[in-house]
């Protein structure tokens, strides 16, 4: 009698465990990743006891409104992008402790806001704030 041993059957290689591990890793990285840091630019909150602009509040303030079209408005006048720095520099010459307050529109482009802030700092403004006004419910 001859006894022969059978070769063990090979188990098939499946990709299901690898796909499961990749899906778990994908979910892990999606949950733990930060894609956009929304708190990069600090916003000044408007409070009733601390007025944003007014004649009796300490140092000089300059309010620049940024429209939805990306253009800066100073005292009702539309400023060209290259004239913003010159207007701020002229006001800084009269009041060195000038505080520049930027009031962006809800539809304003972020790049226009950053460009306006860069122009303010390049003109020599040391105090630049962004004020967001929300509609009351």
MODELLER restraints for C-alpha pairs under 7 A, 6 or more apart:
rsr = mdl.restraints
at = mdl.atoms
rsr.add(forms.Gaussian(group=physical.xy_distance, feature=features.Distance(at['CA:43:A'], at['CA:130:A']), mean=5.51, stdev=0.5))
rsr.add(forms.Gaussian(group=physical.xy_distance, feature=features.Distance(at['CA:43:A'], at['CA:131:A']), mean=6.04, stdev=0.5))
rsr.add(forms.Gaussian(group=physical.xy_distance, feature=features.Distance(at['CA:43:A'], at['CA:132:A']), mean=6.94, stdev=0.5))
rsr.add(forms.Gaussian(group=physical.xy_distance, feature=features.Distance(at['CA:44:A'], at['CA:129:A']), mean=6.69, stdev=0.5))
rsr.add(forms.Gaussian(group=physical.xy_distance, feature=features.Distance(at['CA:44:A'], at['CA:130:A']), mean=6.06, stdev=0.5))
rsr.add(forms.Gaussian(group=physical.xy_distance, feature=features.Distance(at['CA:44:A'], at['CA:131:A']), mean=5.28, stdev=0.5))
rsr.add(forms.Gaussian(group=physical.xy_distance, feature=features.Distance(at['CA:45:A'], at['CA:131:A']), mean=6.62, stdev=0.5))
rsr.add(forms.Gaussian(group=physical.xy_distance, feature=features.Distance(at['CA:46:A'], at['CA:52:A']), mean=6.81, stdev=0.5))
rsr.add(forms.Gaussian(group=physical.xy_distance, feature=features.Distance(at['CA:53:A'], at['CA:61:A']), mean=6.70, stdev=0.5))
rsr.add(forms.Gaussian(group=physical.xy_distance, feature=features.Distance(at['CA:59:A'], at['CA:97:A']), mean=6.30, stdev=0.5))
rsr.add(forms.Gaussian(group=physical.xy_distance, feature=features.Distance(at['CA:59:A'], at['CA:98:A']), mean=6.51, stdev=0.5))
rsr.add(forms.Gaussian(group=physical.xy_distance, feature=features.Distance(at['CA:60:A'], at['CA:95:A']), mean=6.65, stdev=0.5))
rsr.add(forms.Gaussian(group=physical.xy_distance, feature=features.Distance(at['CA:60:A'], at['CA:97:A']), mean=6.66, stdev=0.5))
rsr.add(forms.Gaussian(group=physical.xy_distance, feature=features.Distance(at['CA:60:A'], at['CA:98:A']), mean=4.93, stdev=0.5))
rsr.add(forms.Gaussian(group=physical.xy_distance, feature=features.Distance(at['CA:60:A'], at['CA:99:A']), mean=6.22, stdev=0.5))
rsr.add(forms.Gaussian(group=physical.xy_distance, feature=features.Distance(at['CA:61:A'], at['CA:98:A']), mean=5.53, stdev=0.5))
rsr.add(forms.Gaussian(group=physical.xy_distance, feature=features.Distance(at['CA:61:A'], at['CA:99:A']), mean=4.70, stdev=0.5))
rsr.add(forms.Gaussian(group=physical.xy_distance, feature=features.Distance(at['CA:61:A'], at['CA:100:A']), mean=5.91, stdev=0.5))
rsr.add(forms.Gaussian(group=physical.xy_distance, feature=features.Distance(at['CA:61:A'], at['CA:101:A']), mean=7.00, stdev=0.5))
rsr.add(forms.Gaussian(group=physical.xy_distance, feature=features.Distance(at['CA:62:A'], at['CA:98:A']), mean=6.98, stdev=0.5))
rsr.add(forms.Gaussian(group=physical.xy_distance, feature=features.Distance(at['CA:62:A'], at['CA:99:A']), mean=6.14, stdev=0.5))
rsr.add(forms.Gaussian(group=physical.xy_distance, feature=features.Distance(at['CA:62:A'], at['CA:100:A']), mean=4.86, stdev=0.5))
rsr.add(forms.Gaussian(group=physical.xy_distance, feature=features.Distance(at['CA:62:A'], at['CA:101:A']), mean=5.94, stdev=0.5))
rsr.add(forms.Gaussian(group=physical.xy_distance, feature=features.Distance(at['CA:63:A'], at['CA:74:A']), mean=6.87, stdev=0.5))
rsr.add(forms.Gaussian(group=physical.xy_distance, feature=features.Distance(at['CA:63:A'], at['CA:100:A']), mean=6.17, stdev=0.5))
rsr.add(forms.Gaussian(group=physical.xy_distance, feature=features.Distance(at['CA:63:A'], at['CA:101:A']), mean=4.83, stdev=0.5))
rsr.add(forms.Gaussian(group=physical.xy_distance, feature=features.Distance(at['CA:63:A'], at['CA:102:A']), mean=6.02, stdev=0.5))
rsr.add(forms.Gaussian(group=physical.xy_distance, feature=features.Distance(at['CA:64:A'], at['CA:72:A']), mean=6.49, stdev=0.5))
rsr.add(forms.Gaussian(group=physical.xy_distance, feature=features.Distance(at['CA:64:A'], at['CA:73:A']), mean=5.76, stdev=0.5))
rsr.add(forms.Gaussian(group=physical.xy_distance, feature=features.Distance(at['CA:64:A'], at['CA:74:A']), mean=5.13, stdev=0.5))
rsr.add(forms.Gaussian(group=physical.xy_distance, feature=features.Distance(at['CA:64:A'], at['CA:101:A']), mean=6.16, stdev=0.5))
rsr.add(forms.Gaussian(group=physical.xy_distance, feature=features.Distance(at['CA:64:A'], at['CA:102:A']), mean=4.96, stdev=0.5))
rsr.add(forms.Gaussian(group=physical.xy_distance, feature=features.Distance(at['CA:64:A'], at['CA:103:A']), mean=6.13, stdev=0.5))
rsr.add(forms.Gaussian(group=physical.xy_distance, feature=features.Distance(at['CA:65:A'], at['CA:72:A']), mean=5.74, stdev=0.5))
rsr.add(forms.Gaussian(group=physical.xy_distance, feature=features.Distance(at['CA:65:A'], at['CA:73:A']), mean=5.02, stdev=0.5))
rsr.add(forms.Gaussian(group=physical.xy_distance, feature=features.Distance(at['CA:65:A'], at['CA:74:A']), mean=6.57, stdev=0.5))
rsr.add(forms.Gaussian(group=physical.xy_distance, feature=features.Distance(at['CA:65:A'], at['CA:102:A']), mean=5.87, stdev=0.5))
rsr.add(forms.Gaussian(group=physical.xy_distance, feature=features.Distance(at['CA:65:A'], at['CA:103:A']), mean=4.65, stdev=0.5))
rsr.add(forms.Gaussian(group=physical.xy_distance, feature=features.Distance(at['CA:65:A'], at['CA:104:A']), mean=5.83, stdev=0.5))
rsr.add(forms.Gaussian(group=physical.xy_distance, feature=features.Distance(at['CA:66:A'], at['CA:72:A']), mean=4.61, stdev=0.5))
rsr.add(forms.Gaussian(group=physical.xy_distance, feature=features.Distance(at['CA:66:A'], at['CA:73:A']), mean=6.21, stdev=0.5))
rsr.add(forms.Gaussian(group=physical.xy_distance, feature=features.Distance(at['CA:66:A'], at['CA:103:A']), mean=5.98, stdev=0.5))
rsr.add(forms.Gaussian(group=physical.xy_distance, feature=features.Distance(at['CA:66:A'], at['CA:104:A']), mean=4.50, stdev=0.5))
rsr.add(forms.Gaussian(group=physical.xy_distance, feature=features.Distance(at['CA:66:A'], at['CA:105:A']), mean=5.85, stdev=0.5))
rsr.add(forms.Gaussian(group=physical.xy_distance, feature=features.Distance(at['CA:66:A'], at['CA:108:A']), mean=6.80, stdev=0.5))
rsr.add(forms.Gaussian(group=physical.xy_distance, feature=features.Distance(at['CA:67:A'], at['CA:104:A']), mean=6.45, stdev=0.5))
rsr.add(forms.Gaussian(group=physical.xy_distance, feature=features.Distance(at['CA:67:A'], at['CA:105:A']), mean=5.28, stdev=0.5))
rsr.add(forms.Gaussian(group=physical.xy_distance, feature=features.Distance(at['CA:67:A'], at['CA:108:A']), mean=5.97, stdev=0.5))
rsr.add(forms.Gaussian(group=physical.xy_distance, feature=features.Distance(at['CA:68:A'], at['CA:105:A']), mean=5.50, stdev=0.5))
rsr.add(forms.Gaussian(group=physical.xy_distance, feature=features.Distance(at['CA:68:A'], at['CA:106:A']), mean=6.94, stdev=0.5))
rsr.add(forms.Gaussian(group=physical.xy_distance, feature=features.Distance(at['CA:68:A'], at['CA:107:A']), mean=4.64, stdev=0.5))
rsr.add(forms.Gaussian(group=physical.xy_distance, feature=features.Distance(at['CA:68:A'], at['CA:108:A']), mean=4.09, stdev=0.5))
rsr.add(forms.Gaussian(group=physical.xy_distance, feature=features.Distance(at['CA:69:A'], at['CA:108:A']), mean=6.41, stdev=0.5))
rsr.add(forms.Gaussian(group=physical.xy_distance, feature=features.Distance(at['CA:70:A'], at['CA:108:A']), mean=5.75, stdev=0.5))
rsr.add(forms.Gaussian(group=physical.xy_distance, feature=features.Distance(at['CA:70:A'], at['CA:109:A']), mean=6.23, stdev=0.5))
rsr.add(forms.Gaussian(group=physical.xy_distance, feature=features.Distance(at['CA:70:A'], at['CA:112:A']), mean=5.40, stdev=0.5))
rsr.add(forms.Gaussian(group=physical.xy_distance, feature=features.Distance(at['CA:71:A'], at['CA:78:A']), mean=6.77, stdev=0.5))
rsr.add(forms.Gaussian(group=physical.xy_distance, feature=features.Distance(at['CA:71:A'], at['CA:79:A']), mean=6.89, stdev=0.5))
rsr.add(forms.Gaussian(group=physical.xy_distance, feature=features.Distance(at['CA:72:A'], at['CA:78:A']), mean=5.92, stdev=0.5))
rsr.add(forms.Gaussian(group=physical.xy_distance, feature=features.Distance(at['CA:72:A'], at['CA:79:A']), mean=5.48, stdev=0.5))
rsr.add(forms.Gaussian(group=physical.xy_distance, feature=features.Distance(at['CA:73:A'], at['CA:79:A']), mean=5.85, stdev=0.5))
rsr.add(forms.Gaussian(group=physical.xy_distance, feature=features.Distance(at['CA:84:A'], at['CA:119:A']), mean=6.69, stdev=0.5))
rsr.add(forms.Gaussian(group=physical.xy_distance, feature=features.Distance(at['CA:85:A'], at['CA:119:A']), mean=5.22, stdev=0.5))
rsr.add(forms.Gaussian(group=physical.xy_distance, feature=features.Distance(at['CA:85:A'], at['CA:120:A']), mean=5.92, stdev=0.5))
rsr.add(forms.Gaussian(group=physical.xy_distance, feature=features.Distance(at['CA:85:A'], at['CA:123:A']), mean=5.09, stdev=0.5))
rsr.add(forms.Gaussian(group=physical.xy_distance, feature=features.Distance(at['CA:88:A'], at['CA:120:A']), mean=6.59, stdev=0.5))
rsr.add(forms.Gaussian(group=physical.xy_distance, feature=features.Distance(at['CA:88:A'], at['CA:123:A']), mean=6.26, stdev=0.5))
rsr.add(forms.Gaussian(group=physical.xy_distance, feature=features.Distance(at['CA:89:A'], at['CA:123:A']), mean=5.21, stdev=0.5))
rsr.add(forms.Gaussian(group=physical.xy_distance, feature=features.Distance(at['CA:89:A'], at['CA:124:A']), mean=6.73, stdev=0.5))
rsr.add(forms.Gaussian(group=physical.xy_distance, feature=features.Distance(at['CA:92:A'], at['CA:98:A']), mean=6.00, stdev=0.5))
rsr.add(forms.Gaussian(group=physical.xy_distance, feature=features.Distance(at['CA:98:A'], at['CA:125:A']), mean=6.99, stdev=0.5))
rsr.add(forms.Gaussian(group=physical.xy_distance, feature=features.Distance(at['CA:99:A'], at['CA:127:A']), mean=4.95, stdev=0.5))
rsr.add(forms.Gaussian(group=physical.xy_distance, feature=features.Distance(at['CA:99:A'], at['CA:128:A']), mean=6.02, stdev=0.5))
rsr.add(forms.Gaussian(group=physical.xy_distance, feature=features.Distance(at['CA:100:A'], at['CA:125:A']), mean=7.00, stdev=0.5))
rsr.add(forms.Gaussian(group=physical.xy_distance, feature=features.Distance(at['CA:100:A'], at['CA:127:A']), mean=6.15, stdev=0.5))
rsr.add(forms.Gaussian(group=physical.xy_distance, feature=features.Distance(at['CA:100:A'], at['CA:128:A']), mean=4.75, stdev=0.5))
rsr.add(forms.Gaussian(group=physical.xy_distance, feature=features.Distance(at['CA:100:A'], at['CA:129:A']), mean=6.29, stdev=0.5))
rsr.add(forms.Gaussian(group=physical.xy_distance, feature=features.Distance(at['CA:101:A'], at['CA:128:A']), mean=5.90, stdev=0.5))
rsr.add(forms.Gaussian(group=physical.xy_distance, feature=features.Distance(at['CA:101:A'], at['CA:129:A']), mean=4.85, stdev=0.5))
rsr.add(forms.Gaussian(group=physical.xy_distance, feature=features.Distance(at['CA:101:A'], at['CA:130:A']), mean=5.83, stdev=0.5))
rsr.add(forms.Gaussian(group=physical.xy_distance, feature=features.Distance(at['CA:101:A'], at['CA:131:A']), mean=6.84, stdev=0.5))
rsr.add(forms.Gaussian(group=physical.xy_distance, feature=features.Distance(at['CA:102:A'], at['CA:129:A']), mean=6.06, stdev=0.5))
rsr.add(forms.Gaussian(group=physical.xy_distance, feature=features.Distance(at['CA:102:A'], at['CA:130:A']), mean=4.78, stdev=0.5))
rsr.add(forms.Gaussian(group=physical.xy_distance, feature=features.Distance(at['CA:102:A'], at['CA:131:A']), mean=6.16, stdev=0.5))
rsr.add(forms.Gaussian(group=physical.xy_distance, feature=features.Distance(at['CA:103:A'], at['CA:130:A']), mean=6.08, stdev=0.5))
rsr.add(forms.Gaussian(group=physical.xy_distance, feature=features.Distance(at['CA:103:A'], at['CA:131:A']), mean=5.25, stdev=0.5))
rsr.add(forms.Gaussian(group=physical.xy_distance, feature=features.Distance(at['CA:103:A'], at['CA:132:A']), mean=6.31, stdev=0.5))
rsr.add(forms.Gaussian(group=physical.xy_distance, feature=features.Distance(at['CA:104:A'], at['CA:132:A']), mean=6.78, stdev=0.5))
